[in-house]
Amino acid sequence: MPQLNPTPWFAILVFSWMIFLVVIPPKILAHVYPNEPTSQSTQKSKTEPWNWPWY
């Protein structure tokens, strides 16, 4: 039965993992986020009570 011969399947496994570990991580790490996070001020803003029209 040819399925039990590990030689071609082991090579496919090794080459596929080489692709996953060598080619794909630089592509993921080179991703640029469109909106950079900004730091918020540490001062608390003054909160106003809501004016509910039905109250």
CNS distance restraints for C-alpha pairs under 8 A (distance, minus, plus):
assign (resid   1 and name CA) (resid   5 and name CA) 7.68 0.50 0.50
assign (resid   5 and name CA) (resid   9 and name CA) 7.76 0.50 0.50
assign (resid   6 and name CA) (resid  10 and name CA) 5.69 0.50 0.50
assign (resid   7 and name CA) (resid  11 and name CA) 6.42 0.50 0.50
assign (resid   8 and name CA) (resid  12 and name CA) 6.28 0.50 0.50
assign (resid   9 and name CA) (resid  13 and name CA) 6.10 0.50 0.50
assign (resid  10 and name CA) (resid  14 and name CA) 6.14 0.50 0.50
assign (resid  11 and name CA) (resid  15 and name CA) 6.09 0.50 0.50
assign (resid  12 and name CA) (resid  16 and name CA) 5.97 0.50 0.50
assign (resid  13 and name CA) (resid  17 and name CA) 6.23 0.50 0.50
assign (resid  14 and name CA) (resid  18 and name CA) 6.16 0.50 0.50
assign (resid  15 and name CA) (resid  19 and name CA) 6.27 0.50 0.50
assign (resid  16 and name CA) (resid  20 and name CA) 6.32 0.50 0.50
assign (resid  17 and name CA) (resid  21 and name CA) 5.99 0.50 0.50
assign (resid  18 and name CA) (resid  22 and name CA) 5.68 0.50 0.50
assign (resid  18 and name CA) (resid  23 and name CA) 7.67 0.50 0.50
assign (resid  19 and name CA) (resid  23 and name CA) 5.21 0.50 0.50
assign (resid  19 and name CA) (resid  24 and name CA) 6.77 0.50 0.50
assign (resid  20 and name CA) (resid  24 and name CA) 5.43 0.50 0.50
assign (resid  20 and name CA) (resid  25 and name CA) 7.36 0.50 0.50
assign (resid  21 and name CA) (resid  25 and name CA) 6.40 0.50 0.50
assign (resid  22 and name CA) (resid  26 and name CA) 7.53 0.50 0.50
assign (resid  23 and name CA) (resid  27 and name CA) 7.08 0.50 0.50
assign (resid  24 and name CA) (resid  28 and name CA) 6.39 0.50 0.50
assign (resid  25 and name CA) (resid  29 and name CA) 6.03 0.50 0.50
assign (resid  26 and name CA) (resid  30 and name CA) 5.94 0.50 0.50
assign (resid  27 and name CA) (resid  31 and name CA) 6.76 0.50 0.50
